[in-house]
Amino acid sequence: MEIHIQATQFRQEILLYQKTGNYEKALDIAKQALLLGYDTDFFLSAASTMCIKLERWQDAVSYALQAVELEPSEINNFDVLSHAYGALFDWKNAAPYGRAALELRHAQHKVNNPILPALPAIQSDIEKKKKIISFSLFGASSAYIETVVLNVQLVNEVYPNWICRFYVDETVPEEAIQRLTSPHSEIIYVQGEEKSLPKTMWRFLAMDDESVGYIIFRDADSVISKREATTVAEWIASGCRFHTIRDSGSHTELILAGLWGSIAGSIPNVTEKMYDYVRKYGDTSRFTDQYFLREKVWGYVQQDLYASDRIFGFMNANPISEVGFDFSLTHIGCNEGGSIFRAATPKLKKGNKVVWKLHSSIVISHTFDSSPQIQDERLICQYEVIAEDGYIEGFIPKRYANGINTGLSRIELIYG
């Protein structure tokens, strides 16, 4: 009984530390539990997950391989192996584990949904309607604002005749709204009951818009590319209602919330489905949009799908071109907004207001490579932040961050 109580306490502590982002502490507890021999399969899986969070890829592989031997039906173990092997550029090993994770999820969906829903008829005149790249955007973080600005700058080159549509609320600064306003964008303020939906799900509201023909859904921290657009063109040419993309070892969800597309109206009453789902399950996870797609949308998608997949070959997937592709720089769906800088100086005292400015001479184009085009330096963006003792931190797009060490980009601090 005492052993059971301690093991339960370890589990609870791991979940708590994971939720608060203290992955190191969660890993330490998992290691301690393993040394004591408690629920080995759970704690091996937990340890492997924490290693993923800490980017300790080889350790993640080691723990997950042991966990798979003990529990071959636990999806998380296969997710971890696919993610970690992918991060190690070991695609040969990433492929079978990622495929296994996908097949297990698909089988689980079949058990829970033995009868698939009927697909509605494809709407007429879709070619005459809008083509939309749908984003949710909220808050004032440069991690998201700067990448969506890049998308607006690139959309006419990458996706001619498509429009970036942003579902936003009042937390997005007016200056950001102005930067996003262009002939190639739409800004929609979410109002009324729709505002009660999880914010990452706002982008799915476009599915019920009768003015829209084709929609692709993207994450605000990702940047569109010609390579991605090629897969979208292939999907449209196929005549299928739905599209999915997989380009990384971490892409083992049935539908990635920021890497799928649809002919509008192909799933009836999506907005009501979202309300029903949230009423039933709540909004308790940052992955609520992901879980909604798995449980309520996959039944439709799997019936008429054009899958683009570089790695796993799931659902008779079609290959993605690797011409000019460098995974060390980016991939389709890559989080390009998460490059963090730290500027340190004794002048900075905790609580000081500081404006940081990003300057760069890097030309933004549809290609992202190690030898970017150069132009005269210009101001890219500026943000006011509160300093910690001796430093500030901020997020800038990866393609600008790559120029810091070469002098093509720089951070300027303005003290209040």
Order of alpha helices (4+ residues) and beta strands (2+ residues): alpha-alpha-alpha-alpha-alpha-alpha-beta-alpha-beta-alpha-beta-beta-alpha-beta-beta-alpha-alpha-alpha-beta-beta-beta-beta-beta-alpha-beta
